[in-house]
């Protein structure tokens, strides 16, 4: 029984880490695309 619980806990942890990795990758992809296409703001000359 403890071995089964260890395997199950490991599997659940792998799923959560994989999901976090996918979210981090998607966030990185969307941030680099958004920043690259953003126009630079014009500065006022005083």
mmCIF file of the N, C-alpha and C atoms, coordinates in Angstrom:
data_MODEL
# 
_entry.id   MODEL 
# 
loop_
_atom_site.group_PDB 
_atom_site.id 
_atom_site.type_symbol 
_atom_site.label_atom_id 
_atom_site.label_alt_id 
_atom_site.label_comp_id 
_atom_site.label_asym_id 
_atom_site.label_entity_id 
_atom_site.label_seq_id 
_atom_site.pdbx_PDB_ins_code 
_atom_site.Cartn_x 
_atom_site.Cartn_y 
_atom_site.Cartn_z 
_atom_site.occupancy 
_atom_site.B_iso_or_equiv 
_atom_site.pdbx_formal_charge 
_atom_site.auth_seq_id 
_atom_site.auth_comp_id 
_atom_site.auth_asym_id 
_atom_site.auth_atom_id 
_atom_site.pdbx_PDB_model_num 
ATOM 1   N N  . UNK A 1 1  ? 0.819  -1.217 0.000   1.00 0.00 ? 1  UNK A N  1 
ATOM 2   C CA . UNK A 1 1  ? 0.000  0.000  0.000   1.00 0.00 ? 1  UNK A CA 1 
ATOM 3   C C  . UNK A 1 1  ? 0.853  1.268  0.000   1.00 0.00 ? 1  UNK A C  1 
ATOM 4   N N  . UNK A 1 2  ? 1.880  1.409  0.817   1.00 0.00 ? 2  UNK A N  1 
ATOM 5   C CA . UNK A 1 2  ? 2.662  2.646  0.779   1.00 0.00 ? 2  UNK A CA 1 
ATOM 6   C C  . UNK A 1 2  ? 3.336  2.876  -0.580  1.00 0.00 ? 2  UNK A C  1 
ATOM 7   N N  . UNK A 1 3  ? 3.732  1.810  -1.257  1.00 0.00 ? 3  UNK A N  1 
ATOM 8   C CA . UNK A 1 3  ? 4.356  1.966  -2.567  1.00 0.00 ? 3  UNK A CA 1 
ATOM 9   C C  . UNK A 1 3  ? 3.365  2.533  -3.581  1.00 0.00 ? 3  UNK A C  1 
ATOM 10  N N  . UNK A 1 4  ? 2.118  2.079  -3.519  1.00 0.00 ? 4  UNK A N  1 
ATOM 11  C CA . UNK A 1 4  ? 1.085  2.606  -4.413  1.00 0.00 ? 4  UNK A CA 1 
ATOM 12  C C  . UNK A 1 4  ? 0.833  4.092  -4.154  1.00 0.00 ? 4  UNK A C  1 
ATOM 13  N N  . UNK A 1 5  ? 0.820  4.467  -2.890  1.00 0.00 ? 5  UNK A N  1 
ATOM 14  C CA . UNK A 1 5  ? 0.605  5.872  -2.546  1.00 0.00 ? 5  UNK A CA 1 
ATOM 15  C C  . UNK A 1 5  ? 1.777  6.725  -3.023  1.00 0.00 ? 5  UNK A C  1 
ATOM 16  N N  . UNK A 1 6  ? 2.987  6.191  -2.952  1.00 0.00 ? 6  UNK A N  1 
ATOM 17  C CA . UNK A 1 6  ? 4.159  6.912  -3.428  1.00 0.00 ? 6  UNK A CA 1 
ATOM 18  C C  . UNK A 1 6  ? 4.073  7.139  -4.937  1.00 0.00 ? 6  UNK A C  1 
ATOM 19  N N  . UNK A 1 7  ? 3.703  6.119  -5.668  1.00 0.00 ? 7  UNK A N  1 
ATOM 20  C CA . UNK A 1 7  ? 3.561  6.237  -7.124  1.00 0.00 ? 7  UNK A CA 1 
ATOM 21  C C  . UNK A 1 7  ? 2.464  7.239  -7.475  1.00 0.00 ? 7  UNK A C  1 
ATOM 22  N N  . UNK A 1 8  ? 1.346  7.179  -6.782  1.00 0.00 ? 8  UNK A N  1 
ATOM 23  C CA . UNK A 1 8  ? 0.242  8.100  -7.050  1.00 0.00 ? 8  UNK A CA 1 
ATOM 24  C C  . UNK A 1 8  ? 0.632  9.536  -6.734  1.00 0.00 ? 8  UNK A C  1 
ATOM 25  N N  . UNK A 1 9  ? 1.299  9.748  -5.616  1.00 0.00 ? 9  UNK A N  1 
ATOM 26  C CA . UNK A 1 9  ? 1.748  11.095 -5.263  1.00 0.00 ? 9  UNK A CA 1 
ATOM 27  C C  . UNK A 1 9  ? 2.745  11.636 -6.259  1.00 0.00 ? 9  UNK A C  1 
ATOM 28  N N  . UNK A 1 10 ? 3.628  10.781 -6.726  1.00 0.00 ? 10 UNK A N  1 
ATOM 29  C CA . UNK A 1 10 ? 4.598  11.192 -7.733  1.00 0.00 ? 10 UNK A CA 1 
ATOM 30  C C  . UNK A 1 10 ? 3.903  11.552 -9.050  1.00 0.00 ? 10 UNK A C  1 
ATOM 31  N N  . UNK A 1 11 ? 2.920  10.780 -9.438  1.00 0.00 ? 11 UNK A N  1 
ATOM 32  C CA . UNK A 1 11 ? 2.185  11.053 -10.672 1.00 0.00 ? 11 UNK A CA 1 
ATOM 33  C C  . UNK A 1 11 ? 1.425  12.383 -10.579 1.00 0.00 ? 11 UNK A C  1 
ATOM 34  N N  . UNK A 1 12 ? 0.802  12.644 -9.448  1.00 0.00 ? 12 UNK A N  1 
ATOM 35  C CA . UNK A 1 12 ? 0.071  13.906 -9.268  1.00 0.00 ? 12 UNK A CA 1 
ATOM 36  C C  . UNK A 1 12 ? 1.046  15.079 -9.307  1.00 0.00 ? 12 UNK A C  1 
ATOM 37  N N  . UNK A 1 13 ? 2.202  14.917 -8.678  1.00 0.00 ? 13 UNK A N  1 
ATOM 38  C CA . UNK A 1 13 ? 3.205  15.983 -8.683  1.00 0.00 ? 13 UNK A CA 1 
ATOM 39  C C  . UNK A 1 13 ? 3.713  16.262 -10.090 1.00 0.00 ? 13 UNK A C  1 
ATOM 40  N N  . UNK A 1 14 ? 3.927  15.217 -10.869 1.00 0.00 ? 14 UNK A N  1 
ATOM 41  C CA . UNK A 1 14 ? 4.398  15.390 -12.248 1.00 0.00 ? 14 UNK A CA 1 
ATOM 42  C C  . UNK A 1 14 ? 3.352  16.134 -13.081 1.00 0.00 ? 14 UNK A C  1 
ATOM 43  N N  . UNK A 1 15 ? 2.091  15.840 -12.864 1.00 0.00 ? 15 UNK A N  1 
ATOM 44  C CA . UNK A 1 15 ? 1.031  16.533 -13.606 1.00 0.00 ? 15 UNK A CA 1 
ATOM 45  C C  . UNK A 1 15 ? 1.015  18.018 -13.252 1.00 0.00 ? 15 UNK A C  1 
ATOM 46  N N  . UNK A 1 16 ? 1.120  18.354 -11.962 1.00 0.00 ? 16 UNK A N  1 
ATOM 47  C CA . UNK A 1 16 ? 1.128  19.755 -11.556 1.00 0.00 ? 16 UNK A CA 1 
ATOM 48  C C  . UNK A 1 16 ? 2.349  20.493 -12.082 1.00 0.00 ? 16 UNK A C  1 
ATOM 49  N N  . UNK A 1 17 ? 3.508  19.886 -12.030 1.00 0.00 ? 17 UNK A N  1 
ATOM 50  C CA . UNK A 1 17 ? 4.720  20.523 -12.532 1.00 0.00 ? 17 UNK A CA 1 
ATOM 51  C C  . UNK A 1 17 ? 4.630  20.713 -14.052 1.00 0.00 ? 17 UNK A C  1 
ATOM 52  N N  . UNK A 1 18 ? 4.094  19.732 -14.747 1.00 0.00 ? 18 UNK A N  1 
ATOM 53  C CA . UNK A 1 18 ? 3.913  19.871 -16.189 1.00 0.00 ? 18 UNK A CA 1 
ATOM 54  C C  . UNK A 1 18 ? 2.953  20.992 -16.542 1.00 0.00 ? 18 UNK A C  1 
ATOM 55  N N  . UNK A 1 19 ? 1.880  21.105 -15.799 1.00 0.00 ? 19 UNK A N  1 
ATOM 56  C CA . UNK A 1 19 ? 0.908  22.171 -16.033 1.00 0.00 ? 19 UNK A CA 1 
ATOM 57  C C  . UNK A 1 19 ? 1.533  23.535 -15.764 1.00 0.00 ? 19 UNK A C  1 
ATOM 58  N N  . UNK A 1 20 ? 2.312  23.643 -14.686 1.00 0.00 ? 20 UNK A N  1 
ATOM 59  C CA . UNK A 1 20 ? 2.994  24.902 -14.372 1.00 0.00 ? 20 UNK A CA 1 
ATOM 60  C C  . UNK A 1 20 ? 3.997  25.258 -15.465 1.00 0.00 ? 20 UNK A C  1 
ATOM 61  N N  . UNK A 1 21 ? 4.686  24.265 -16.002 1.00 0.00 ? 21 UNK A N  1 
ATOM 62  C CA . UNK A 1 21 ? 5.650  24.520 -17.064 1.00 0.00 ? 21 UNK A CA 1 
ATOM 63  C C  . UNK A 1 21 ? 4.949  25.025 -18.328 1.00 0.00 ? 21 UNK A C  1 
ATOM 64  N N  . UNK A 1 22 ? 3.809  24.450 -18.655 1.00 0.00 ? 22 UNK A N  1 
ATOM 65  C CA . UNK A 1 22 ? 3.054  24.894 -19.829 1.00 0.00 ? 22 UNK A CA 1 
ATOM 66  C C  . UNK A 1 22 ? 2.553  26.320 -19.637 1.00 0.00 ? 22 UNK A C  1 
ATOM 67  N N  . UNK A 1 23 ? 2.072  26.645 -18.448 1.00 0.00 ? 23 UNK A N  1 
ATOM 68  C CA . UNK A 1 23 ? 1.608  28.010 -18.189 1.00 0.00 ? 23 UNK A CA 1 
ATOM 69  C C  . UNK A 1 23 ? 2.754  29.009 -18.264 1.00 0.00 ? 23 UNK A C  1 
ATOM 70  N N  . UNK A 1 24 ? 3.914  28.651 -17.725 1.00 0.00 ? 24 UNK A N  1 
ATOM 71  C CA . UNK A 1 24 ? 5.077  29.539 -17.776 1.00 0.00 ? 24 UNK A CA 1 
ATOM 72  C C  . UNK A 1 24 ? 5.529  29.743 -19.217 1.00 0.00 ? 24 UNK A C  1 
ATOM 73  N N  . UNK A 1 25 ? 5.531  28.685 -20.016 1.00 0.00 ? 25 UNK A N  1 
ATOM 74  C CA . UNK A 1 25 ? 5.920  28.786 -21.419 1.00 0.00 ? 25 UNK A CA 1 
ATOM 75  C C  . UNK A 1 25 ? 4.942  29.687 -22.182 1.00 0.00 ? 25 UNK A C  1 
ATOM 76  N N  . UNK A 1 26 ? 3.645  29.496 -21.953 1.00 0.00 ? 26 UNK A N  1 
ATOM 77  C CA . UNK A 1 26 ? 2.636  30.304 -22.641 1.00 0.00 ? 26 UNK A CA 1 
ATOM 78  C C  . UNK A 1 26 ? 2.746  31.768 -22.225 1.00 0.00 ? 26 UNK A C  1 
ATOM 79  N N  . UNK A 1 27 ? 3.014  32.022 -20.954 1.00 0.00 ? 27 UNK A N  1 
ATOM 80  C CA . UNK A 1 27 ? 3.178  33.394 -20.489 1.00 0.00 ? 27 UNK A CA 1 
ATOM 81  C C  . UNK A 1 27 ? 4.408  34.023 -21.129 1.00 0.00 ? 27 UNK A C  1 
ATOM 82  N N  . UNK A 1 28 ? 5.462  33.273 -21.232 1.00 0.00 ? 28 UNK A N  1 
ATOM 83  C CA . UNK A 1 28 ? 6.680  33.788 -21.857 1.00 0.00 ? 28 UNK A CA 1 
ATOM 84  C C  . UNK A 1 28 ? 6.441  34.087 -23.337 1.00 0.00 ? 28 UNK A C  1 
ATOM 85  N N  . UNK A 1 29 ? 5.728  33.223 -24.019 1.00 0.00 ? 29 UNK A N  1 
ATOM 86  C CA . UNK A 1 29 ? 5.447  33.437 -25.435 1.00 0.00 ? 29 UNK A CA 1 
ATOM 87  C C  . UNK A 1 29 ? 4.584  34.673 -25.651 1.00 0.00 ? 29 UNK A C  1 
ATOM 88  N N  . UNK A 1 30 ? 3.581  34.862 -24.824 1.00 0.00 ? 30 UNK A N  1 
ATOM 89  C CA . UNK A 1 30 ? 2.677  35.993 -25.009 1.00 0.00 ? 30 UNK A CA 1 
ATOM 90  C C  . UNK A 1 30 ? 3.348  37.299 -24.611 1.00 0.00 ? 30 UNK A C  1 
ATOM 91  N N  . UNK A 1 31 ? 4.220  37.288 -23.616 1.00 0.00 ? 31 UNK A N  1 
ATOM 92  C CA . UNK A 1 31 ? 4.898  38.523 -23.221 1.00 0.00 ? 31 UNK A CA 1 
ATOM 93  C C  . UNK A 1 31 ? 5.893  38.969 -24.275 1.00 0.00 ? 31 UNK A C  1 
ATOM 94  N N  . UNK A 1 32 ? 6.654  38.056 -24.849 1.00 0.00 ? 32 UNK A N  1 
ATOM 95  C CA . UNK A 1 32 ? 7.639  38.461 -25.849 1.00 0.00 ? 32 UNK A CA 1 
ATOM 96  C C  . UNK A 1 32 ? 6.955  38.960 -27.114 1.00 0.00 ? 32 UNK A C  1 
ATOM 97  N N  . UNK A 1 33 ? 5.838  38.376 -27.486 1.00 0.00 ? 33 UNK A N  1 
ATOM 98  C CA . UNK A 1 33 ? 5.116  38.824 -28.668 1.00 0.00 ? 33 UNK A CA 1 
ATOM 99  C C  . UNK A 1 33 ? 4.489  40.190 -28.429 1.00 0.00 ? 33 UNK A C  1 
ATOM 100 N N  . UNK A 1 34 ? 3.930  40.393 -27.254 1.00 0.00 ? 34 UNK A N  1 
ATOM 101 C CA . UNK A 1 34 ? 3.273  41.662 -26.952 1.00 0.00 ? 34 UNK A CA 1 
ATOM 102 C C  . UNK A 1 34 ? 4.294  42.782 -26.867 1.00 0.00 ? 34 UNK A C  1 
ATOM 103 N N  . UNK A 1 35 ? 5.431  42.538 -26.258 1.00 0.00 ? 35 UNK A N  1 
ATOM 104 C CA . UNK A 1 35 ? 6.432  43.588 -26.119 1.00 0.00 ? 35 UNK A CA 1 
ATOM 105 C C  . UNK A 1 35 ? 7.090  43.911 -27.446 1.00 0.00 ? 35 UNK A C  1 
ATOM 106 N N  . UNK A 1 36 ? 7.246  42.932 -28.313 1.00 0.00 ? 36 UNK A N  1 
ATOM 107 C CA . UNK A 1 36 ? 7.896  43.179 -29.595 1.00 0.00 ? 36 UNK A CA 1 
ATOM 108 C C  . UNK A 1 36 ? 7.016  44.021 -30.511 1.00 0.00 ? 36 UNK A C  1 
ATOM 109 N N  . UNK A 1 37 ? 5.703  43.852 -30.433 1.00 0.00 ? 37 UNK A N  1 
ATOM 110 C CA . UNK A 1 37 ? 4.793  44.569 -31.320 1.00 0.00 ? 37 UNK A CA 1 
ATOM 111 C C  . UNK A 1 37 ? 4.302  45.885 -30.737 1.00 0.00 ? 37 UNK A C  1 
ATOM 112 N N  . UNK A 1 38 ? 4.642  46.182 -29.481 1.00 0.00 ? 38 UNK A N  1 
ATOM 113 C CA . UNK A 1 38 ? 4.143  47.395 -28.845 1.00 0.00 ? 38 UNK A CA 1 
ATOM 114 C C  . UNK A 1 38 ? 4.890  48.613 -29.396 1.00 0.00 ? 38 UNK A C  1 
ATOM 115 N N  . UNK A 1 39 ? 4.159  49.635 -29.786 1.00 0.00 ? 39 UNK A N  1 
ATOM 116 C CA . UNK A 1 39 ? 4.839  50.840 -30.275 1.00 0.00 ? 39 UNK A CA 1 
ATOM 117 C C  . UNK A 1 39 ? 5.508  51.571 -29.122 1.00 0.00 ? 39 UNK A C  1 
ATOM 118 N N  . UNK A 1 40 ? 6.618  52.219 -29.408 1.00 0.00 ? 40 UNK A N  1 
ATOM 119 C CA . UNK A 1 40 ? 7.309  52.969 -28.367 1.00 0.00 ? 40 UNK A CA 1 
ATOM 120 C C  . UNK A 1 40 ? 6.592  54.275 -28.132 1.00 0.00 ? 40 UNK A C  1 
ATOM 121 N N  . UNK A 1 41 ? 6.380  54.649 -26.882 1.00 0.00 ? 41 UNK A N  1 
ATOM 122 C CA . UNK A 1 41 ? 5.674  55.909 -26.612 1.00 0.00 ? 41 UNK A CA 1 
ATOM 123 C C  . UNK A 1 41 ? 6.541  57.110 -26.980 1.00 0.00 ? 41 UNK A C  1 
ATOM 124 N N  . UNK A 1 42 ? 5.881  58.158 -27.461 1.00 0.00 ? 42 UNK A N  1 
ATOM 125 C CA . UNK A 1 42 ? 6.611  59.372 -27.833 1.00 0.00 ? 42 UNK A CA 1 
ATOM 126 C C  . UNK A 1 42 ? 6.869  60.201 -26.565 1.00 0.00 ? 42 UNK A C  1 
ATOM 127 N N  . UNK A 1 43 ? 8.082  60.729 -26.488 1.00 0.00 ? 43 UNK A N  1 
ATOM 128 C CA . UNK A 1 43 ? 8.449  61.561 -25.348 1.00 0.00 ? 43 UNK A CA 1 
ATOM 129 C C  . UNK A 1 43 ? 8.262  63.028 -25.711 1.00 0.00 ? 43 UNK A C  1 
ATOM 130 N N  . UNK A 1 44 ? 7.855  63.771 -24.726 1.00 0.00 ? 44 UNK A N  1 
ATOM 131 C CA . UNK A 1 44 ? 7.716  65.215 -24.929 1.00 0.00 ? 44 UNK A CA 1 
ATOM 132 C C  . UNK A 1 44 ? 9.063  65.895 -24.724 1.00 0.00 ? 44 UNK A C  1 
ATOM 133 N N  . UNK A 1 45 ? 9.347  66.831 -25.559 1.00 0.00 ? 45 UNK A N  1 
ATOM 134 C CA . UNK A 1 45 ? 10.573 67.599 -25.368 1.00 0.00 ? 45 UNK A CA 1 
ATOM 135 C C  . UNK A 1 45 ? 10.214 68.905 -24.678 1.00 0.00 ? 45 UNK A C  1 
ATOM 136 N N  . UNK A 1 46 ? 10.819 69.122 -23.564 1.00 0.00 ? 46 UNK A N  1 
ATOM 137 C CA . UNK A 1 46 ? 10.524 70.335 -22.797 1.00 0.00 ? 46 UNK A CA 1 
ATOM 138 C C  . UNK A 1 46 ? 11.614 71.359 -23.005 1.00 0.00 ? 46 UNK A C  1 
# 
